[in-house]
């Protein structure tokens, strides 16, 4: 992914019975966005490996 940009958006919704603590929702949304971004980076890394080696890449996180 060198030279490319990546971004993700994470969402968090409260259940009606949850207490209103916006910081927790913000933390959850950030965690979801970072998780999605990490998967995107792993996929890009695997694609780079496959492009160079011409072999299937099995990248684990």
DRENDRENVO-959884 format. One line per 5 residues: number of its first residue (from 1); their letters; for each residue x, y, z of C-alpha. Coordinates in Angstrom, 3 decimals. Last residue first. Example, Ala and Ser with C-alpha at 12.3 -4.5 7.8 and 13.67 -1.06 7.14 Angstrom:
# DRENDRENVO-959884
2) sa) 13.670/-1.060/7.140 | 12.300/-4.500/7.800
//
This chain:
# DRENDRENVO-959884
61) xxxxx) -3.129/-11.452/12.175 | -2.436/-14.074/9.571 | -1.018/-13.757/6.065 | -1.359/-16.750/3.767 | 0.051/-15.580/0.466
56) xxxxx) -0.667/-17.497/-2.752 | 2.426/-17.574/-4.970 | 3.573/-15.256/-7.751 | 6.290/-14.116/-5.306 | 6.170/-10.357/-5.928
51) xxxxx) 2.480/-9.921/-6.755 | 1.494/-12.487/-4.128 | 3.448/-10.637/-1.440 | 1.889/-7.316/-2.463 | -1.609/-8.832/-2.415
46) xxxxx) -0.959/-10.266/1.057 | 0.189/-6.854/2.266 | -2.914/-5.192/0.822 | -5.146/-7.742/2.580 | -3.286/-7.183/5.867
41) xxxxx) -3.681/-3.415/5.468 | -7.440/-3.703/4.845 | -7.795/-5.981/7.858 | -5.962/-3.424/10.013 | -8.218/-0.662/8.672
36) xxxxx) -11.340/-2.625/9.600 | -10.024/-3.134/13.130 | -9.048/0.520/13.384 | -12.555/1.610/12.355 | -14.162/-0.786/14.840
31) xxxxx) -11.900/0.392/17.663 | -12.637/4.032/16.820 | -16.402/3.390/16.909 | -16.093/1.524/20.214 | -14.080/4.337/21.789
26) xxxxx) -16.593/6.924/20.608 | -19.479/4.877/22.010 | -17.667/4.607/25.340 | -16.982/8.341/25.395 | -20.662/9.091/24.687
21) xxxxx) -21.863/7.551/27.982 | -25.679/7.569/27.841 | -26.659/4.437/29.760 | -27.768/1.511/27.633 | -31.459/0.417/27.707
16) xxxxx) -32.233/1.923/24.306 | -29.231/0.099/22.792 | -26.523/2.468/21.831 | -25.068/2.648/18.369 | -21.421/2.620/17.345
11) xxxxx) -20.052/3.148/13.875 | -16.517/2.902/12.563 | -15.349/4.663/9.413 | -12.360/3.539/7.417 | -9.479/5.188/5.661
6) xxxxx) -6.662/4.128/3.393 | -4.137/6.140/1.485 | -1.767/4.819/-1.120 | 1.921/5.557/-1.658 | 3.004/2.255/-0.178
1) x) 0.000/0.000/0.000
//
